[in-house]
């Protein structure tokens, strides 16, 4: 369970072994047991006693910006495991195995995009042809990615970035076809978003960044040591590598909301510069929808767990693999 404080003026305090949420509507007491994370947006407050309870119970506390990305994290002073994992992680980045790893991630990302396109229902034979053509073009890029060779990631990174970017452009153009006309977008726009669809995607990806970073830290992995995304950005660049496996989950949730046409003007605001931002109601609906989706149990490589736990299992397996490179 996650506690999400994204309403201005909300505060979180401690009462023995429970958290107390105070809002304009009243007070709510929630036992600490069963809570996995606490997300706090601007305008909300948390007391030091509540922070200490979170640390004692190994509950991560995330401070989120208005685009949904974590800008701060409170966690125990201890890493999730021994430093051997992080030493092996660093050694791994300079091996040929790292090339195979990042190729596999990008290939699986495109495969997931193809799968989502096939899940959608075309409204006309003409649309079906366009989607099929996009699928085939994505398959061409998967083939190129699988075939590229290099001794270290630096040998192949420029080509991989180029092919990944072109594949994503094809994918989003096809995905756009399934959305109601008022939600059509001209392509991916990060910060700031220039349409409501990108605003939802940006916020959803931001939430996913935080979950992946938390899973890596708990597994003893340093999220600041990247493989294809290099570590000279002073950002958790390994998260940017690994999120490619799971972005499609956000895409599915956002598209489902837009296709159902549940979005109203209360969900977002448009600033003077033309940028789109989710408001409290839009954030609340997206957070709940994404969390419900991540809580669903699915089978991946024969292991049935919730999607969120699948991320944790992946991080744990990665940590065990990287220990061998010490």
Phi, psi and omega in degrees: 000140178246139170263127182238118179248096183233015177254132182302133177092352178290142178228152180235126179228184184241142172224097186058245182257028180228159172261148178238121177261124179246122178231179177296338183271351180140199186239141179226130180255127184232123178301143180292331181297129179097349178274131182257332180202160177233124180247128185235125177262174180300142178092351176257161185229154174219137181276160179296326178296322178292322177298315181296322176297319179298317179296316180300322183267008181056045176257122180285142177246119182247134172257123188252145173274181187288351176263003177093357182274143177289130178247356177196154183214134173251126183212166176304152180291351180263140172288167183291343182198188185289160182291346178306321181298315184288329174294317178293324178301315181294318178297321182301323186297343182254019181250166176292334177299329178294325176297313180297322182295311184288327174298318181295319180298312182292322177297317179291326176301312181294321177299319177295321177297318178298318181297320180294320178299322180289334178288331184285153183256113179295146181269353182201160176301325180295318177296320180299320178295318179297318180293320178297319179297318178298319178302314182294321178294322176296322179296324177299318180290325175299319180297317178298316182295318179295330186272346184289144183237149177188155181275325176226165185299325181301334180292329188245349187303314181301316180294318181297318179298317180297313181293320178298318180296317179294320179296319180296323178298316178298316182298311183290329175297320179288318180297326180301330182297331185274348184277150172304150188305323184291348180251009178297145181225156186270004181143173181290130175231123183274258188243115003269162176286148179249012176200167186291325180297313179294329176297317177294315180298315181300315181292320179297316177297322178300316177299319181291324175307312183298321181291320180290318179299317178298319179296321179294315181298316180297330180277355180090014182263143178274111182290351181269358177255102184270175178249293175272317173282111187287161189268027179262011180264353187055043178224162179287072192290337176296328176299322180293330175290309190285330183298338181300334178291336192237358181305325184299335177296318177293317179305315182296314182296314181296314180299321179298318179295317183289321180294326178286348179055046177269352185283130176242177180298338180288344184284338188208169175225155178243122183277173182298331180276005179088004180278148181252136180223141177286138174265180188305317182294316179298318178297317182297315181295316181293317179300314181294318181295317180292319179296319177299318180294318181290337179279346179294139180276128179226160178258122176234118183054041175082001181250121180264113178211168173296157179302322180296318178292332177297324177296316179297318179297321178298316180297319180294318178295322178298318179299318181293322178295317186287338176299335183286348184265007181293000000 
